[in-house]
């Protein structure tokens, strides 16, 4: 079952972005985004943690 490289979505150099690489979504390391109190991953730009309510604006 040999596949041509162009049959795979990440090998499409004509896709927007130029080189055909899939940029993906979230960065690999989310440690910098964790809530300092409960380690939940809050939404980007959130003022408070969705889980424990800690103010995320302090110290940033």
C-alpha positions as CSV (number, residue, x, y, z in Angstrom):
1,X,0.0,0.0,0.0
2,X,2.4,2.6,-1.2
3,X,1.3,6.2,-0.9
4,X,2.5,9.1,-3.0
5,X,3.8,11.9,-0.8
6,X,1.3,14.3,-2.3
7,X,-1.6,12.2,-1.0
8,X,-0.8,13.3,2.5
9,X,-2.1,16.7,3.6
10,X,1.2,17.8,5.2
11,X,3.1,17.3,1.9
12,X,1.1,19.8,-0.1
13,X,3.5,22.6,-1.0
14,X,0.7,24.5,-2.9
15,X,-1.3,25.0,0.4
16,X,-1.3,28.6,1.9
17,X,1.8,29.0,3.9
18,X,4.2,27.9,1.2
19,X,6.3,24.9,2.4
20,X,3.4,22.5,3.0
21,X,4.1,22.0,6.7
22,X,1.2,21.7,9.0
23,X,1.6,24.4,11.6
24,X,-0.8,22.8,14.0
25,X,-2.6,24.5,16.9
26,X,-1.4,24.9,20.4
27,X,2.3,25.2,21.2
28,X,3.9,22.0,22.6
29,X,4.5,23.5,26.1
30,X,1.6,25.1,27.9
31,X,3.4,25.5,31.3
32,X,3.6,29.3,31.0
33,X,-0.2,29.4,30.6
34,X,-1.1,27.3,33.6
35,X,-3.0,28.8,36.5
36,X,-0.6,29.3,39.4
37,X,-3.1,28.0,41.9
38,X,-4.8,24.9,40.3
39,X,-2.7,24.2,37.1
40,X,-5.8,24.5,34.9
41,X,-5.2,25.9,31.4
42,X,-7.2,29.1,31.1
43,X,-8.4,30.6,27.9
44,X,-5.9,33.1,26.3
45,X,-6.4,36.6,27.7
46,X,-8.7,35.4,30.6
47,X,-8.7,37.7,33.6
48,X,-9.6,34.8,36.0
49,X,-9.1,31.0,36.1
50,X,-12.2,29.2,35.0
51,X,-11.7,26.5,37.6
52,X,-10.6,28.3,40.8
53,X,-11.2,32.0,40.1
54,X,-7.6,33.1,40.7
55,X,-6.9,36.5,39.2
56,X,-4.6,35.8,36.3
57,X,-3.7,39.5,35.7
58,X,-1.4,39.7,38.7
59,X,2.3,39.4,37.9
60,X,2.0,39.3,34.2
